[in-house]
């Protein structure tokens, strides 16, 4: 009798946890027939994403993996200050800012191409990973594998470069059954328009639970004039501005993600290697407290200490939708105009929770 009561109590407790997670978290898992690592070591800037609307074809529109859509986009990687970093019509891969850096195989597989393909591609490597998946690495300075070589995940296959007449970067592309897919998957709140979709997140390192909000995206808002633009942000662009010791009318910006799930998220701010010289950037995270009411937490960041790095702003609960956000203004307490603040990407990393099955 006692044993049955204990089992009943355990089942009730776990059921309560499931209900709680249904309110605050996500218990879903990520599937997929291949798991990818990054094609390099360390932290590197992303400079372009896959166009889910029409990869490989010009139509004037661009759709990013989290569902944001941009119109009237050019068919190149030009950073348009009115459109932001996402606006790259027909792009079929993810671009990373790499200059003569070792390029690594993202998963085990067999090399099916290693040659200069000419045109804008230049030196290229293709790897077949089985189950219909293939990865491609373009614009390489050099490659160090040959056709039919078997490679392991993390093995060097070349060095990033600017072949094909391109600026230095790595174009990383994933194909599934011959069609372009996006390793970031699809996290929009509407049907993925990618041909053969929906795309499935293939990263095996936690990126499947991340949402990155760029400056100049639809979820980024800035107020008052005086902003400066530069091309070395996390996704090509960044904004920066001079500091104020104090003022009733500061320049300010917010990053407000459209979160698919309410629950626990770790929040990061990207601090680029340039135009972030303040020692007191005061990020304000608007989140949910233990009573499920909105509250805010202030986190001071010495931006001068970081070069192209993510700073951990802490772990917080958020509602789903557009309620939670991060705020930053240019009030630092330092003498007026002596420092600069960078306003770049903010990343929300979801905590995924898994519960054991109840067994008699």
C-alpha positions in Angstrom: 0.0 0.0 0.0 2.8 2.4 0.9 4.6 1.5 -2.3 1.5 2.2 -4.4 1.1 5.5 -2.6 4.7 6.4 -3.3 4.2 5.6 -7.0 1.0 7.6 -7.1 2.8 10.6 -5.5 5.7 10.3 -8.0 3.3 10.2 -10.9 1.4 13.2 -9.6 4.7 15.1 -9.1 5.9 14.4 -12.6 2.6 15.3 -14.1 2.7 18.6 -12.2 6.2 19.1 -13.7 4.9 18.4 -17.2 2.1 20.9 -16.7 4.6 23.5 -15.4 6.9 22.9 -18.4 3.9 23.3 -20.6 3.5 26.7 -19.1 7.1 27.8 -18.9 9.3 25.6 -21.0 9.6 23.3 -24.0 10.0 19.6 -23.8 10.3 19.0 -27.5 13.4 17.3 -29.0 15.3 18.1 -32.2 15.4 15.2 -34.8 17.5 14.8 -37.9 19.7 12.3 -39.7 22.9 14.3 -39.3 24.4 16.4 -36.6 26.8 19.2 -37.5 29.5 21.1 -35.7 30.7 24.5 -36.8 33.1 24.6 -39.8 35.8 26.3 -37.7 36.9 26.6 -34.1 36.1 29.6 -31.8 33.6 32.4 -32.3 33.2 34.0 -35.7 30.8 36.5 -37.1 27.9 35.5 -39.4 27.6 37.8 -42.3 24.7 36.3 -44.3 21.9 33.7 -43.8 20.0 31.3 -46.1 17.1 32.8 -48.0 14.2 30.6 -47.2 11.9 32.3 -49.7 13.9 31.4 -52.9 17.4 30.1 -52.4 19.2 30.3 -55.8 16.5 32.5 -57.5 16.0 36.2 -57.5 12.5 37.4 -56.4 13.3 40.6 -54.4 12.4 39.1 -51.0 14.4 37.4 -48.2 13.1 35.2 -45.4 15.4 34.3 -42.4 15.2 31.1 -40.3 13.2 32.7 -37.5 10.5 34.0 -39.9 11.5 37.6 -40.5 10.9 38.7 -44.1 12.6 41.5 -46.0 11.4 43.0 -49.3 13.2 44.8 -52.1 16.5 43.0 -51.4 19.5 43.1 -53.8 20.9 39.9 -55.1 24.2 40.3 -53.3 25.6 40.6 -49.9 25.6 44.4 -49.8 24.9 45.7 -46.4 22.0 48.1 -46.9 21.4 50.4 -43.9 17.7 50.5 -44.6 17.3 46.8 -44.7 19.9 45.4 -42.3 22.1 42.4 -42.5 19.4 39.9 -43.6 18.7 41.4 -47.0 20.6 39.0 -49.4 18.1 37.7 -52.0 18.6 34.1 -53.2 21.5 33.3 -50.9 21.9 29.5 -50.5 24.2 29.3 -47.5 25.6 30.8 -44.3 28.5 33.2 -44.6 31.2 33.5 -41.9 33.8 36.2 -41.6 36.9 34.1 -41.8 40.3 35.2 -43.1 42.9 32.5 -43.7 41.4 30.3 -41.0 41.3 26.5 -41.0 38.0 25.2 -42.4 36.8 22.0 -40.7 34.4 19.2 -41.8 31.1 19.7 -39.9 30.5 15.9 -39.8 31.9 12.6 -40.8 31.6 11.9 -44.6 33.2 11.2 -47.9 34.7 14.0 -50.1 32.9 14.1 -53.5 34.5 17.3 -54.9 37.8 19.2 -54.2 38.7 21.6 -57.0 38.5 25.1 -58.2 35.1 25.5 -59.7 35.8 28.9 -61.2 33.3 31.7 -61.4 32.4 33.3 -58.1 32.8 30.0 -56.2 36.5 29.5 -56.5 38.1 26.7 -54.6 35.4 24.3 -53.2 35.0 21.1 -51.2 31.9 19.0 -51.1 31.3 16.3 -48.5 28.6 13.6 -48.6 27.4 12.7 -45.1 24.9 10.0 -46.1 21.1 10.0 -45.5 20.8 12.6 -48.3 22.9 15.3 -46.6 25.8 17.1 -48.2 27.9 20.1 -47.1 29.8 22.6 -49.3 32.6 24.9 -48.5 33.3 27.8 -51.0 35.9 30.6 -51.7 38.7 28.6 -50.0 42.3 29.8 -50.2 43.3 26.2 -50.5 42.0 22.7 -49.8 43.8 19.7 -48.2 41.6 16.7 -49.2 40.9 14.8 -52.3 37.9 13.1 -53.9 36.9 9.8 -52.1 38.8 10.8 -48.9 36.9 9.8 -45.7 36.9 12.7 -43.2 35.9 12.9 -39.6 34.0 15.7 -37.9 36.4 18.5 -37.1 39.1 17.4 -39.6 40.6 20.2 -41.5 39.6 20.3 -45.2 41.1 23.6 -46.3 41.8 27.2 -45.4 39.3 30.0 -45.8 40.0 32.6 -48.5 38.8 34.9 -51.2 38.9 32.7 -54.3 36.2 33.4 -56.9 36.8 37.1 -56.6 35.0 37.3 -53.3 35.9 39.2 -50.1 37.5 37.0 -47.5 34.8 34.7 -46.0 33.5 31.1 -45.9 30.3 30.3 -47.7 29.0 27.2 -45.9 26.1 25.4 -47.6 24.0 22.3 -46.8 22.0 20.3 -49.3 19.4 17.7 -48.5 18.6 15.3 -51.4 20.2 17.9 -53.7 18.1 20.8 -52.5 19.3 23.8 -50.4 18.4 23.6 -46.8 19.2 25.7 -43.7 21.2 24.2 -40.8 19.5 26.7 -38.5 16.2 25.0 -39.4 12.9 26.9 -39.3 11.7 28.7 -36.2 9.1 31.0 -37.7 5.5 31.1 -36.7 4.3 30.4 -40.2 5.0 27.7 -42.8 8.6 27.5 -44.0 8.6 28.6 -47.6 11.9 26.9 -48.4 11.6 24.4 -51.3 11.4 20.8 -50.0 10.9 22.1 -46.5 10.5 22.7 -43.7 14.2 23.0 -43.0 15.3 21.2 -39.9 17.9 22.5 -37.4 21.0 20.3 -37.9 23.4 21.8 -35.4 24.5 19.5 -32.6 26.0 22.2 -30.4 23.0 24.0 -28.9 22.4 26.4 -31.8 19.0 24.7 -32.4 17.7 26.5 -29.3 19.0 29.9 -30.1 17.4 33.1 -31.5 19.8 35.9 -32.6 18.3 39.4 -32.9 20.5 41.6 -35.1 20.7 45.3 -35.1 18.5 46.8 -37.9 16.3 43.6 -37.9 12.5 44.0 -37.5 12.9 43.2 -33.8 15.5 45.9 -33.2 14.3 49.5 -32.5 16.5 52.6 -32.0 15.5 56.1 -31.1 16.8 59.7 -31.6 19.4 60.8 -34.2 23.2 60.5 -34.1 23.7 56.8 -34.7 26.7 55.6 -36.7 27.0 52.5 -38.8 29.9 50.1 -39.3 30.4 46.9 -41.2 32.1 44.7 -38.6 29.2 43.7 -36.5 28.0 40.2 -35.8 26.0 39.9 -39.0 27.9 42.4 -41.1 26.3 45.6 -39.6 26.5 47.2 -36.2 25.4 50.5 -34.7 27.4 52.7 -32.3 27.1 56.1 -30.7 29.0 58.3 -28.3 28.2 58.2 -24.6 26.5 60.7 -22.2 27.3 61.1 -18.6 23.6 61.8 -17.9 20.7 63.2 -19.9 16.9 63.0 -19.8 16.9 62.2 -23.5 19.3 59.4 -24.2 19.8 57.4 -27.4 18.4 54.0 -26.8 17.6 50.7 -28.5 15.7 47.6 -27.8 15.9 44.0 -29.0 12.5 42.3 -28.7 12.4 38.7 -29.9 9.2 36.9 -31.0 9.8 33.8 -28.8 7.9 30.7 -29.8 8.0 29.3 -26.3 7.7 30.8 -22.9 10.3 29.5 -20.4 13.9 29.9 -19.3 16.4 31.5 -21.6 20.1 32.5 -21.2 20.7 35.9 -22.8 23.9 37.1 -24.4 25.1 40.4 -25.9 27.6 40.4 -28.8 30.4 42.9 -28.3 32.3 43.6 -31.6 36.0 44.3 -31.7 35.5 48.0 -32.6 33.5 51.0 -31.4 32.8 49.6 -28.0 35.1 51.5 -25.6 32.8 52.2 -22.7 33.4 50.5 -19.3 29.7 50.8 -18.3 27.2 49.7 -20.9 24.1 49.2 -18.8 21.9 46.5 -20.5 18.4 46.2 -19.0 16.8 42.8 -19.4 12.9 42.9 -19.1 11.7 39.4 -18.1 9.3 37.6 -15.8 9.8 37.3 -12.0 8.7 34.5 -9.8 5.2 35.9 -9.5 4.9 35.9 -13.3 5.0 39.7 -13.4 7.3 41.8 -15.6 10.5 43.0 -13.9 13.9 44.2 -15.0 17.5 43.4 -14.3 20.4 45.8 -15.0 23.7 44.2 -16.1 26.8 46.5 -16.5 29.2 45.4 -19.2 32.7 46.7 -19.8 32.6 46.6 -23.6 36.3 47.7 -23.9 37.3 44.2 -22.6 35.6 42.2 -25.4 36.6 41.7 -29.0 34.0 39.9 -31.1 32.7 38.0 -28.1 29.4 37.0 -26.5 28.9 38.4 -23.0 26.5 36.4 -20.7 23.8 38.8 -19.4 22.2 36.1 -17.2 19.4 33.5 -17.2 15.7 34.7 -17.1 12.2 33.6 -17.7 10.2 35.1 -20.6 6.7 34.9 -21.9 6.2 33.7 -25.5 5.7 36.3 -28.1 7.0 39.9 -28.1 6.8 40.7 -24.4 10.4 40.3 -23.1 13.2 42.4 -24.4 16.7 43.9 -23.8 17.2 47.7 -23.5 20.4 49.7 -23.8 21.0 53.5 -23.9 24.1 55.6 -24.1 24.1 56.9 -20.5 27.3 55.5 -18.9 28.3 58.0 -16.2 31.6 58.6 -17.9 32.4 62.2 -19.2 30.3 63.2 -22.2 31.6 62.0 -25.6 34.7 60.3 -24.2 33.5 56.7 -24.9 31.5 54.8 -27.6 28.9 52.1 -27.1 28.3 49.4 -29.6 24.8 48.1 -30.3 25.0 44.7 -31.9 23.3 41.3 -31.7 21.5 39.9 -28.7 21.1 36.1 -28.4 18.4 34.2 -26.5 19.3 30.6 -25.8 16.4 28.4 -24.7 16.7 25.8 -21.9 15.2 22.6 -23.1 14.0 20.2 -20.4 13.4 16.5 -20.6 11.4 14.4 -18.2 11.8 10.6 -17.5 8.9 8.4 -18.4 6.8 7.0 -15.5 7.4 3.3 -15.1 5.7 0.9 -12.8 
